[in-house]
Amino acid sequence: MKPELLVSRVLGVPAQQLSDSTSNAQLGTWDSLAHITLVLEIESTYGVSVSVEEALGMTSVGAIKQVLAQRGVRW
Amino acid sequence: MPTATPPLSSTPHGLAPAGDPAAGLRRIVAAAARHAQVPAQLAMAAARLSPVETTAWLLSLGPSAGELLGDDGVAELVDVLAGQALARGQLTLAEGVCEAALRHAHAVLPDTAATLAAALPPERRPAALRPLCERVLDRAPRHPALLRAAAELALERGDGARAHALLDRLGQADPSPATAGWVASARGRAPAPPAPPIGVALLGSFTLNPLVPFLDLELRAAGLLPSITLGGYGAWEREVADENDPVWAADLGLGVIAAHVDDLVPALAGDPTPGELRAAGMEAVERVVAAAERFRARSAAALAVLGFHSAHPDPSGPLHSVDGRAAILAELNRALAERVEALPDAWVVDLGEVTLRRAGGAADEPKLRHLARMRLPPAALPALARSLAGIAVAAKGLTRKCLLLDLDDTLWGGLAGEDGVGGVRLGDTAPGSEFVELQHALKALAGRGVLLAVASKNNEDDALAVIRGHGAMVLREADFAALRINWRPKHENAAEIAAELGIGLESMVFVDNSPDERARMRAMLPQVLTPELPADPALFRRTLQELPQLRVARVTDEDRARTALYRARAGRMQAQRGAGSLDEYLRGLGVEVHVEPAPEAALARAHQLFARTNQFNLTTRRYAHAELQARAADPAWRLYVLRARDRHGDHGLVSCALVRVEESAWTVDNLVLSCRALGCGVETALLAAIGRAARRAGATHLRGELADSGKNAPAHGFWARHGFTRVDDGSGGVERWELALDGGGVAAPPWICLEGADEA
């Protein structure tokens, strides 16, 4: 699944409005609780484990993709 | 052989291969490289078309391959080439691929290296393979497939130290039973590493075999050389009492007593009162402590005793009640710890902690704790919410009052009308045990005031025959407030029962395995709660127990007789404790057996025993069900079955024998004994009963046979042990034994009370 689709599903924002630069500061629904849900969904969807520090840094769509790419995840 | 080359005709240069396609490809690749065009795709196409040429090209390329293709591209190319070589069985090519891969080992995928190592035959293994595996392993130190392949390589070249190190890492990297089992068996192919040896005895009341490879792994990782002896299934108490048991043979460093509280206190499957649970629980504590003390008297080895942790939930729900199950189990564990810790070098393991807090377990959520101060793992949230809903439902008085139950494939497996009393699946082994468990849970609900009723499409006589006549039924007619066994629509029966019992339809829960019946009930009577049931009947119980609308969070009455009961039971157990002899232990067990010619209802179990028993099986002759049925009715044969019980409970039908009857001599065609009854002498009691019946019928001799199946070691020596004389000449593979009955026949063991069979 494309990371944009996952983010869109969790945050309730249309996928076409998301770009790599979309960050938590720009989206009202991307609050701290939604962030936890996002991290859990990413872990279960892509079968990866994200460290606490990485999870804190995943504050934009691009940052999420970067962490996934480091894990060798392709979408 | 490829005939078309679509990727090529669409190359940006429009080059087409001329003459030798491989040579053409090489030119394409080279041209593409010169022009910095996407060479990765081209290289991949070339690899599929001409792996030999492409491998040669990759070898000639050296480090510049990385610049050209990128590391990912190199990795993928090597993977495609390896796949081509192996699929075509070209070993020379595979050697070349290994060479090329080694040159680019920094990029090669672990799976590629593992596939090459696993697929190439030992005699044609290229020299580059081992260094390739080692270098990729440096990058992917926890890759299971590669660790396994590298361990195989080390085993084959006899490098025991390296093999053990790799097996240690594999076991840690992939903690699955399959891998742990493979690791443990692979150890046998390497010489033992130099480490201090430790003997371990595992004695338990349940299946512990899957623990053995993990224990082997962890002890080795801790620097020890384990030799693990697994006791017989469920034989822990006898083994600890028997100084000749093989578990004592090893040089023991650690003993484990794994007696599960669900085995010791079967009432946990139902709804025992606090008093009953405390009494039965203390009896269980005494049994385990007695075993621990016997162990300590025989061996100075460290002793680990598993604490009590039940798989059965408290019917009140997950509550800390003063007299709830959690509180009582905590009391029992405390008593167990006090008594076990009083012994030197003995500990009690907290099983609840082990299962909750293991890595990835229900309580292991460090990440969420730090990220969000979440103290509860997401996986526990639905269950917590459900139990809170149960409390709310009870507080609002919305607890349902009546469970309307289907019969076929809901309360038992199969159809009463087709399978009959002897054929429905219901008993102490699966398939059938899951229905018994469900019935216990339903009975527990009935004990808390929920009415049980039946709505079943059946001939009434067929269904009642099972309810009244099946030995394993937990629920009997008297447990049901109303029965509607007929062919009418179930919603009509539901309405009738509600009227009869004076309750509203909105007080009913309808339980039926059939999705059609559930849909019909929902459509016709939406007031009746019809929960969705999983397809597997083994999950019915949990679904019903977790249903908030059935939560009866009753605060139980303090059982006034509790202390007296506790003291009386504890006192009786006290008398039995201490490191007594096996004989003493068996006498204390109070074994009672009942032997009889098999009644119709016992045929299925007898058939199952003959068919499944491997260990105590004299001749390993298996009989078809129809054959047993015919023999049971034939005066020239006798089929005997034996039921056993002791002070701890009823063990059911555990032994049977088929006997050929002739005027002067009876011959035991086969006799089997369930492994859960090994070691108590019940097989001797069965033989004694057969001898008695033979003598009564006027026979002068009892004969028997023994055939070594390679698996029936426990049955060897059976005839000699009972005074029989061997009469065959040793040829033919089957031993024949005989006993003259004028000498009194066979005596039942003095600790067994033998009933029945005389009338046979």
Interface residues (C-beta under 8 A of the other chain):
Chain A: S32 L33 I36 V39 L40 V50 S51 V52 A55 L56
Chain B: K367 L368 H370 L371 A372 M374 P378
